[in-house]
Amino acid sequence: MKFAVILALYALAFYIGIKMLRGNKRKQHRLWYGLILAWCAYVHLCGITNTPHLSVSTLYRFLFEDAGRAIVQWLGG
């Protein structure tokens, strides 16, 4: 039930946003708006179910955090 309400609200936001982005020259804006909204819905639903998901910080956690720890250890910290 919770999923249905959340998806309905995202669909409503998508519909309202697309209606506001009228015109021929706004096709790329509508595409980006839809992609960003889909990404937000994905992260939101994964957060509710505690499902592991890709996010902006995933790259940092898997690459740079380990490299940072190795450098600190190498420097004697």
Secondary structure, DSSP 8 states (H G I E B T S, - for coil): -HHHHHHHHHHHHHHHHHHHS-SGGGHHHHHHHHHHHHHHHHHHHHHHHT-----TTHHIIIIIHHHHHHHHHHTT-
